[in-house]
């Protein structure tokens, strides 16, 4: 076989592998509508996991094919350099070239184990730019107001209806019209000529909800909107509320939630439209929110690299109490933290590095219920050594020497997790007002309960293991002790039978490996009695074993909890004319 022919076959095989992966990804996604209509919530979750696993399966399969084609050339960098040129030509003008290039990178990393990543061998940067030219007009429907708001909303709901009937279409239209009029009359000129509602064509499906996403445009002004549609439980659907503004939409598309199922044949155009609605939301997170988390990782790397090029501040140890398993550092000018697994864990932690990594893989596949941070995992990530403070370098050499390599002016971190930076809950409480303490303790309790309802037991619920987002939500981010709730055995502490047992420093009763005593959770508040007092008034049921066993019983019966990406007070009242509006 001539070398040119070999490279052409090699590149074409990778592109064919990408096309097959993308088609299967779309097939899984397209079935979301049927699963929603059938209320197949367990099937929805299984499909989400299947879609995540699909990428690894596809790249592994392609790697087997290209090994046969390349033979002994597979580990020759010159061969990959030439193949990259051929592949770049193949995907030039491709609707989804950016994701196709990431797929090439994944196959390359499967050979070189994330080493020797250079732009001449892989697509560290794309020769076509990060994104295709924007043409978002092809991905949304336009509904001109033309002085008839109710008529516009009726056309919208007719177009976005299902095979199931509406519970009360007239009521839902009235609720939407009332909310839009009340909330936007002072923000947008709705009587201006040319006002229209623009909505992305397909629904965004996730968990038990279907979402209509778009904006209301009035001249140079616009307002992002999200309309959630839910099941009534009686074979009907209804509009639950309407959310206004970039902040509320950003919470819906949060990095703490499962990925959406959305029929997007050209994902970049949807991402560009969404980015117009949420300018503060990183594009990497928007790709990830639609299930393209591998390309989200690529985009994140490019943005991080460019940020490093235009800044000079140093990485420092992240503020807060040091963890027993992870060493955490951050760049003050960049809104992310970096987590390295330590070589040795501080007692009483007893686990291996691989067990910790498996916990992080579980979080990727679990429904994060809006209460766990999504992460990006990197291997052999190179930095400029000078960007690391002396204190941080001393710390890394002390706790994770096997994870770092110094090569002249370069520092290579062998394995690291990256996630959005939040304020540790224990630090937030130090300067919080009484009102803020009340709100954040309610959030903390809700976070624990919602994780449990999603079959997740956090394990270590110390305040330092939770963070507070810019929206005031409390999120769990310490994963080394998480386990499925169904694997836990919740018990009451037995009454002591004698004074000796009552005064014993160690448990006098048998404790199994999965036994958990919720009464002991009060220890998580040690040192912050103000927070504990507030928490006890709101969530004291968390200290009762019966509460946890009740959740287990609901899960055992197949119940799937509702996780609203908005506050319950924003929901429409379906039973009266008095509507709850998120003004």
C-alpha positions in Angstrom: 0.0 0.0 0.0 1.4 3.4 -1.0 1.9 5.8 1.9 -0.6 8.4 0.6 -3.2 5.7 0.1 -2.5 4.4 3.6 -2.9 7.9 5.1 -6.1 8.5 3.2 -7.6 5.2 4.4 -6.4 6.0 7.9 -8.0 9.5 8.0 -11.2 8.3 6.3 -11.5 5.5 8.8 -11.4 7.9 11.7 -13.9 10.2 10.1 -16.2 7.2 9.3 -15.9 6.3 13.0 -16.9 9.8 14.0 -19.9 9.8 11.6 -21.1 6.4 13.0 -20.7 7.7 16.6 -22.6 10.9 15.8 -25.4 9.0 14.1 -25.8 6.6 17.1 -25.7 9.6 19.5 -28.5 11.2 17.5 -30.5 8.0 17.5 -30.4 7.8 21.3 -31.2 11.5 21.6 -34.2 11.3 19.2 -35.9 8.7 21.3 -36.1 11.1 24.2 -39.4 12.4 23.0 -41.0 8.9 23.1 -39.5 8.3 26.5 -40.9 11.5 27.8 -44.4 10.8 26.4 -44.3 7.3 27.9 -43.0 8.6 31.3 -40.1 6.2 31.0 -37.9 8.0 33.5 -35.7 5.0 34.2 -35.2 4.6 30.5 -34.3 8.3 30.2 -31.6 7.8 32.8 -30.3 4.6 31.1 -30.2 6.4 27.8 -28.1 9.2 29.3 -25.6 6.7 30.6 -25.6 4.8 27.3 -24.8 8.1 25.4 -21.9 8.8 27.7 -20.4 5.3 27.3 -20.9 5.5 23.5 -17.9 7.8 22.9 -15.3 5.6 24.6 -16.7 2.6 22.7 -16.6 4.4 19.4 -13.0 5.6 19.8 -11.8 2.2 21.0 -13.4 0.5 18.0 -11.8 3.0 15.6 -8.4 2.5 17.2 -8.6 -1.2 16.5 -9.3 -0.4 12.8 -6.5 2.1 12.4 -4.0 -0.2 14.1 -4.5 -2.6 11.2 -4.2 0.1 8.6 -1.2 1.9 10.0 0.7 -1.2 11.2 4.2 -0.3 12.5 3.5 3.4 11.6 0.9 3.8 14.3 3.4 5.1 16.9 5.3 7.3 14.4 4.6 11.0 15.0 5.5 11.8 11.4 2.7 9.5 10.2 0.2 11.3 12.5 1.4 14.7 11.3 0.7 13.8 7.7 -2.6 12.1 8.6 -3.7 15.2 10.4 -3.3 17.2 7.2 -5.4 14.7 5.3 -8.1 14.6 8.0 -8.1 18.4 8.1 -8.9 18.4 4.4 -11.6 15.8 4.8 -13.5 17.8 7.5 -13.0 21.3 5.9 -16.5 22.7 5.6 -18.0 19.8 7.5 -21.1 20.9 9.5 -19.5 19.5 12.7 -15.9 19.8 12.0 -15.0 20.9 15.5 -16.4 17.8 17.1 -14.9 15.6 14.4 -11.5 17.1 15.1 -12.0 16.3 18.8 -12.8 12.7 17.8 -9.4 12.5 15.9 -7.7 13.8 19.1 -9.3 11.1 21.2 -8.0 8.4 18.8 -4.6 10.0 18.9 -4.6 10.0 22.7 -5.6 6.4 22.7 -2.3 5.6 21.0 0.0 8.1 22.9 -1.8 8.0 26.3 -2.2 11.8 26.3 1.5 12.4 25.8 3.2 14.3 23.0 0.0 16.4 22.3 1.2 19.0 19.8 -0.8 21.0 17.3 1.1 19.4 14.4 0.0 15.9 15.4 -3.5 16.6 16.7 -6.1 19.4 16.7 -5.0 21.3 19.8 -6.3 24.3 17.8 -8.5 24.0 14.7 -7.3 25.3 11.4 -10.9 26.3 10.8 -11.2 28.3 14.0 -13.0 27.2 17.2 -16.5 27.5 15.8 -18.3 27.4 12.4 -19.6 30.7 11.1 -22.7 31.6 13.1 -26.0 31.1 11.3 -28.5 30.6 14.1 -31.5 31.6 12.0 -31.6 28.0 10.8 -32.1 26.6 14.4 -35.0 28.6 15.8 -38.6 29.2 15.0 -40.0 32.8 14.9 -43.4 33.7 16.2 -44.3 37.4 15.5 -46.5 39.0 18.2 -48.6 41.0 15.8 -50.6 42.4 18.8 -52.0 39.0 19.8 -50.0 37.5 22.7 -52.5 34.7 23.4 -52.5 33.7 19.8 -48.7 33.6 19.6 -48.6 31.4 22.7 -51.3 29.1 21.3 -49.3 28.6 18.1 -46.2 28.0 20.1 -47.7 25.3 22.3 -49.5 23.7 19.4 -46.1 23.4 17.6 -44.4 22.1 20.7 -47.2 19.8 21.8 -47.0 16.0 22.2 -49.1 13.0 21.4 -50.5 13.5 24.9 -53.3 16.1 25.4 -52.7 19.3 27.4 -54.2 19.3 30.9 -55.7 22.7 30.4 -54.3 24.6 27.4 -56.4 27.7 28.0 -55.2 28.0 31.5 -51.5 27.5 30.5 -51.8 30.2 27.8 -53.4 32.6 30.3 -50.6 31.9 32.8 -47.9 32.5 30.3 -49.5 35.7 28.9 -50.0 37.1 32.4 -46.4 36.3 33.4 -45.0 37.9 30.2 -47.1 41.0 30.5 -46.3 41.5 34.2 -42.6 40.8 34.1 -41.7 42.3 30.8 -43.9 45.4 30.4 -41.3 47.6 32.0 -38.3 45.8 30.4 -39.3 45.4 26.8 -41.6 47.3 24.5 -44.0 44.6 23.5 -46.1 46.9 21.3 -43.2 47.7 19.1 -43.4 46.6 15.5 -41.5 43.4 14.8 -41.6 42.0 18.3 -41.2 38.2 18.1 -40.7 35.1 20.1 -37.7 33.0 18.9 -37.4 29.4 20.2 -34.9 26.7 19.4 -36.7 24.1 17.3 -36.6 20.9 19.4 -37.5 20.4 23.0 -34.6 20.1 25.5 -35.3 16.9 27.4 -33.8 16.0 30.8 -35.0 13.8 33.6 -38.8 14.3 33.8 -39.0 17.7 32.0 -39.2 19.0 28.5 -38.0 22.6 28.0 -38.8 25.2 25.3 -35.7 27.5 25.1 -35.6 30.9 23.4 -36.0 34.6 23.7 -38.4 37.5 23.2 -36.9 40.1 20.8 -38.1 43.7 20.7 -35.8 45.8 18.5 -32.3 45.9 19.9 -33.5 44.4 23.2 -34.3 40.8 24.1 -35.2 38.6 27.1 -34.1 34.9 27.4 -37.0 32.6 28.3 -37.4 28.9 29.3 -40.7 27.2 29.4 -40.7 23.8 31.3 -43.4 21.3 30.3 -44.2 18.5 32.8 -46.5 15.4 33.1 -49.6 15.7 35.2 -49.5 12.1 36.2 -52.8 11.5 34.5 -51.7 11.1 30.9 -51.6 14.8 30.2 -48.9 17.6 30.1 -48.9 21.1 31.3 -46.7 24.3 31.4 -45.1 24.5 34.8 -43.8 28.1 34.6 -41.8 30.5 32.5 -38.3 31.6 33.5 -37.0 35.0 32.5 -33.4 36.2 32.2 -29.9 34.9 31.7 -29.4 34.0 35.3 -32.4 31.7 35.6 -31.6 30.1 32.3 -28.0 29.6 33.4 -29.2 27.6 36.4 -31.2 25.4 34.0 -28.1 24.8 32.0 -25.9 24.4 35.1 -22.7 22.3 35.2 -24.3 20.6 38.2 -27.0 18.8 36.2 -27.4 15.9 33.8 -26.9 16.5 30.1 -29.8 17.4 27.9 -31.2 15.3 25.1 -31.8 17.7 22.2 -32.1 17.0 18.5 -29.3 19.2 17.2 -27.9 18.1 13.9 -25.4 21.0 14.0 -24.7 21.5 17.7 -22.4 24.5 17.2 -25.4 26.6 16.0 -27.4 25.7 19.1 -24.4 26.5 21.3 -24.0 29.9 19.5 -27.6 30.7 20.0 -27.5 29.7 23.7 -24.4 31.8 24.2 -26.3 34.8 23.0 -28.8 34.1 25.7 -26.2 33.4 28.4 -23.1 35.5 27.6 -21.5 34.6 31.0 -21.9 30.8 30.4 -18.6 29.3 29.0 -19.1 27.7 25.6 -17.3 24.6 26.9 -20.2 24.1 29.4 -22.8 24.6 26.7 -21.3 21.9 24.6 -21.2 19.6 27.6 -24.8 20.5 28.6 -25.9 19.0 25.3 -23.9 15.8 25.8 -20.8 16.7 23.9 -18.6 16.7 27.0 -15.5 15.6 25.2 -15.6 18.6 22.9 -16.5 20.7 25.9 -13.2 19.5 27.3 -11.3 20.5 24.1 -12.9 23.9 24.1 -12.1 24.4 27.8 -8.5 23.6 27.2 -8.3 26.2 24.3 -9.8 28.9 26.5 -7.6 28.0 29.5 -4.5 28.1 27.2 -5.4 31.5 25.9 -6.1 32.8 29.4 -2.7 31.7 30.5 -1.1 33.5 27.5 -2.7 36.8 28.4 -2.3 36.7 32.2 0.7 36.4 34.6 -0.7 35.6 38.0 0.4 32.4 39.7 -1.4 29.2 40.7 -1.9 29.1 44.5 -3.3 26.6 47.0 -7.0 27.0 47.0 -8.5 28.8 50.0 -10.2 26.6 52.6 -9.4 23.5 54.7 -7.0 21.2 53.0 -8.5 17.8 52.0 -7.4 14.4 53.1 -7.6 13.0 49.6 -7.1 15.9 47.2 -4.7 18.7 46.8 -6.6 21.7 45.3 -5.1 24.7 43.6 -6.4 27.6 41.6 -5.5 30.6 39.4 -7.0 33.7 41.0 -7.8 35.2 37.6 -9.6 32.1 36.4 -12.9 30.7 37.7 -11.8 27.1 38.0 -10.0 24.8 40.5 -7.6 22.0 39.8 -7.7 18.8 41.9 -4.8 16.3 42.2 -5.2 13.0 44.0 -2.6 12.7 46.8 -0.1 9.9 46.9 -1.0 9.1 50.5 -4.3 9.9 52.2 -4.6 11.3 55.6 -6.0 8.8 58.1 -8.7 7.6 58.6 -9.1 7.7 54.8 -8.5 4.2 53.4 -8.8 3.9 49.7 -6.7 3.7 46.5 -6.2 6.2 43.8 -8.1 4.0 41.4 -11.1 3.9 43.8 -11.2 7.7 43.9 -11.1 7.9 40.1 -14.0 5.4 39.9 -16.0 7.7 42.2 -15.5 10.6 39.7 -16.5 8.3 36.8 -19.7 7.5 38.7 -20.5 11.2 39.1 -20.3 11.6 35.3 -22.9 8.8 34.8 -25.2 9.7 37.7 -28.0 12.2 37.6 -26.2 15.0 39.5 -29.6 16.4 40.5 -28.3 20.0 40.4 -26.2 19.3 43.5 -22.8 17.9 42.2 -20.2 19.7 40.0 -19.3 18.3 36.6 -15.6 17.8 36.2 -13.1 17.6 33.3 -10.4 15.0 33.6 -6.9 15.7 32.1 -3.8 13.5 31.8 -0.3 14.8 31.3 -1.3 18.5 31.3 1.6 20.8 30.8 2.1 24.2 32.5 4.8 26.8 32.7 6.7 26.1 35.9 7.0 29.8 36.7 3.2 30.1 37.0 3.2 28.0 40.2 3.9 29.7 43.5 6.7 28.4 45.7 4.2 27.5 48.4 2.1 25.4 46.0 5.2 23.6 44.5 6.3 22.7 48.1 2.8 21.3 48.7 2.7 19.3 45.5 6.2 17.8 46.1 5.1 16.9 49.6 1.6 15.3 49.0 1.7 14.2 45.3 5.2 13.9 44.0 4.3 11.0 41.7 1.8 13.3 39.9 4.2 16.0 38.8 7.2 16.1 36.4 9.5 19.0 36.0 11.2 19.4 32.6 13.2 22.6 32.6 10.7 25.5 32.4 7.7 23.1 32.0 5.7 21.4 34.7 3.6 18.3 33.7 0.8 17.2 35.9 0.1 13.5 35.2 -3.5 13.5 36.3 -5.8 16.3 37.3 -9.5 17.2 37.6 -10.9 20.6 36.7 -14.2 22.1 37.9 -15.8 25.4 38.4 -14.7 27.4 41.4 -17.2 27.9 44.3 -17.0 29.4 47.7 -16.5 26.6 50.3 -19.6 26.5 52.5 -17.6 26.8 55.8 -15.9 29.9 54.5 -19.2 31.4 53.2 -20.7 31.0 56.7 -17.9 33.0 58.4 -19.1 36.3 56.9 -22.7 35.5 56.3 -25.6 37.6 57.7 -28.3 35.9 59.6 -30.5 36.0 56.5 -27.8 34.5 54.4 -27.1 31.7 57.0 -30.8 30.8 56.9 -30.9 30.6 53.1 -27.7 28.7 52.7 -28.5 26.2 55.5 -31.9 25.5 53.8 -29.9 25.0 50.6 -27.4 22.7 52.3 -30.2 20.5 53.7 -32.0 20.4 50.3 -28.7 19.5 48.6 -28.3 16.5 50.9 -32.0 15.4 50.5 -31.9 15.8 46.7 -28.7 13.8 46.3 -30.3 11.1 48.5 -33.5 11.1 46.3 -31.2 10.6 43.3 -29.7 7.5 45.1 -26.5 9.2 46.1 -25.2 9.2 49.7 -22.5 11.9 50.0 -20.7 10.1 52.8 -18.6 12.9 54.2 -21.1 15.8 54.7 -18.7 18.3 56.4 -19.4 21.9 55.5 -16.0 22.2 53.8 -17.1 19.6 51.2 -19.9 21.8 49.9 -19.6 25.0 47.8 -21.8 28.0 47.2 -22.3 29.0 43.6 -22.8 32.6 42.4 -26.5 31.9 42.3 -26.5 30.9 46.0 -27.0 27.2 45.3 -25.2 24.7 47.5 -23.3 22.0 45.6 -21.4 19.0 46.8 -17.9 18.5 45.4 -16.0 15.9 47.5 -16.6 12.6 45.8 -14.2 10.1 47.5 -16.8 8.7 49.9 -20.0 8.8 47.8 -21.9 5.5 47.5 -25.4 4.6 46.2 -27.9 5.3 48.8 -29.3 1.7 48.3 -26.0 0.3 49.5 -26.3 1.9 52.9 -27.8 0.4 56.1 -29.3 3.2 58.1 -29.5 2.4 61.9 -30.5 4.0 65.2 -27.8 4.0 67.8 -28.8 1.3 70.4 -29.6 2.4 73.9 -26.8 1.6 76.3 -27.5 -1.3 78.7 -25.2 -0.2 81.4 -23.2 2.8 82.7 -20.0 1.3 81.3 -21.5 1.1 77.8 -22.8 4.7 78.2 -19.4 6.0 79.0 -17.4 3.9 76.6 -15.2 5.9 74.2 -15.7 3.4 71.4 -19.0 1.9 70.1 -20.0 -1.1 72.3 -22.3 -2.4 69.6 -21.5 -4.2 66.3 -21.0 -1.9 63.3 -21.1 -3.3 59.8 -19.1 -1.9 56.9 -22.3 -0.3 55.4 -23.9 0.8 58.7 -24.7 4.5 59.0 -26.0 6.3 62.1 -27.7 9.5 61.1 -27.8 10.8 64.7 -24.0 11.3 64.3 -24.5 13.8 61.5 -24.7 16.6 64.1 -20.9 16.3 64.2 -20.7 17.9 60.8 -21.5 21.2 62.4 -18.8 21.1 65.0 -17.4 24.6 65.5 -20.4 26.4 63.9 -23.3 26.4 66.4 -25.0 29.3 64.6 -25.4 27.2 61.4 -26.3 24.1 63.3 -29.2 25.8 65.2 -30.6 27.1 61.9 -30.2 23.8 60.2 -31.8 21.8 63.0 -34.9 24.0 62.8 -35.2 23.3 59.0 -33.9 19.8 58.4 -33.8 17.8 61.7 -35.3 14.8 59.9 -31.9 14.2 58.3 -30.8 13.0 61.8 -33.4 10.2 61.8 -32.7 6.8 60.3 -36.4 6.4 59.4 -36.1 9.4 57.0 -33.3 7.7 55.0 -35.0 4.3 55.0 -38.1 6.0 53.7 -36.1 7.4 50.7 -34.7 3.9 50.1 -38.2 2.5 50.0 -39.3 5.1 47.4 -36.3 4.3 45.2 -36.9 0.5 45.6 -40.5 1.1 44.4 -39.2 2.7 41.2 -40.0 6.3 42.1 -38.0 8.9 40.3 -37.9 12.3 42.1 -38.6 15.6 40.5 -35.6 17.9 40.4 -36.6 21.4 39.5 -33.9 23.7 38.1 -35.8 26.6 39.5 -37.4 27.5 42.8 -40.8 25.9 43.6 -42.3 29.3 44.3 -41.8 30.2 40.7 -44.2 27.5 39.5 -47.7 28.4 38.2 -50.6 27.6 40.4 -52.6 25.0 38.4 -55.7 25.1 40.7 -56.6 28.8 41.0 -56.5 32.0 38.9 -53.8 33.4 41.1 -50.6 32.6 39.3 -47.1 32.4 40.8 -44.9 34.5 38.6 -41.1 34.9 38.8 -41.1 38.6 38.5 
